[in-house]
Amino acid sequence: MVVSLLAYAVSFAVAVLVVRAVAPGHSLVAIALGDVIATMVIFVISLLVNNSSIYDPYWSLQPAAIVGYYLWLVYPDVGARQILVGALVCLYAVRLTSNFYRDWPGLVEEDFRYTDLRRRFGRLYWPVSFAGIHVFPTVMVYLGCLPLFAVAHPAAATVNWLDFIGALVMLLAVALAFIADEQLRVFRRDPVKRGMNITSGLWKRSRHPNYLGEVATWWGLYLFALAAGVRWWWTGVGALAITLMFVFISVPMMERRELATRTGYRVYLERTPMLLPLGTTKQRAAREA
């Protein structure tokens, strides 16, 4: 953990220097440059320790760093919306980052997805790691944080009912992901259930309730941009991109592994919806049977 924490301290410091160097440029450009440099620092450290899991906390720490940039360097006057959004983003960051470090065994292990890529690409693994494991997620979160630009804009509308809906969505989304992860953690710590698949609690209604909470968080953040003004409708591209990433990349990758390692996962997959706990008539009937 010490190596990981030092890695992020160094990357944050370098990103701050870069952002200050390009000031007073456009905030989106400054953030993009800081993001790219910080990601490259983390990649170099990943390469040095031969473990791409060093990057994993970046996903949750990046939004906190971006909101911090807006709060301390951009907002002319910090108002109720900025404080509320800042608090919610930090809550999300603390929740997800702590969830990672609670289970991370350290540099002795690497995420199964990355070890699969090692076997698949061999000597090309590190270029693939740079593009797919480091840069691609950074771009996704950068896009997901675009609503913060609207929240920071001096022409943003005053606090209104959409802000309260956005806050409610984000709070419920963070709570959903937290509960889902805790249920999964308790299940996996039971030696009797080793190799089995969780089908209780939130996992009875959705195959990936933790991912549902993650996706909903970004849509909640987007609602704050709409509350700031309809002119910032385009900032929703991030929430859309993250949703598509989970549906077409993250979920299929996880489910291929589950099918290969978990008893009864095929049946569970057929009778349980992927994200939203709606499902078909056949799926609802199967759950009730």
Stockholm file with secondary structure:
# STOCKHOLM 1.0

chainA/1-289         MVVSLLAYAVSFAVAVLVVRAVAPGHSLVAIALGDVIATMVIFVISLLVNNSSIYDPYWSLQPAAIVGYYLWLVYPDVGARQILVGALVCLYAVRLTSNFYRDWPGLVEEDFRYTDLRRRFGRLYWPVSFAGIHVFPTVMVYLGCLPLFAVAHPAAATVNWLDFIGALVMLLAVALAFIADEQLRVFRRDPVKRGMNITSGLWKRSRHPNYLGEVATWWGLYLFALAAGVRWWWTGVGALAITLMFVFISVPMMERRELATRTGYRVYLERTPMLLPLGTTKQRAAREA
#=GR chainA/1-289 SS CHHHHHHHHHHHHHHHHHHHHHTTSCHHHHHHHHHHHHHHHHHHHHHHHTCGGGGTTHHHHHHHHHHHHIIIIICSSCCHHHHHHHHHHHHHHHHHHHHHHHHCCCTTCCCHHHHHHHHHHGGGHHHHIIIIIIIHHHHHHHHHTTHHHHHHCTTCCCCCHHHHHHHHHHHHHHHHHHHHHHHHHHHHTCGGGTTBCCCSGGGGTCSCHHHHHHHHHHHHHHHHHHHHCGGGGGGGHHHHHHHHHIIIIIHHHHHHHHHHHSBTHHHHHHHSCSSSSCCCHHHHHHHHC
#=GC SS_cons         CHHHHHHHHHHHHHHHHHHHHHTTSCHHHHHHHHHHHHHHHHHHHHHHHTCGGGGTTHHHHHHHHHHHHIIIIICSSCCHHHHHHHHHHHHHHHHHHHHHHHHCCCTTCCCHHHHHHHHHHGGGHHHHIIIIIIIHHHHHHHHHTTHHHHHHCTTCCCCCHHHHHHHHHHHHHHHHHHHHHHHHHHHHTCGGGTTBCCCSGGGGTCSCHHHHHHHHHHHHHHHHHHHHCGGGGGGGHHHHHHHHHIIIIIHHHHHHHHHHHSBTHHHHHHHSCSSSSCCCHHHHHHHHC
//
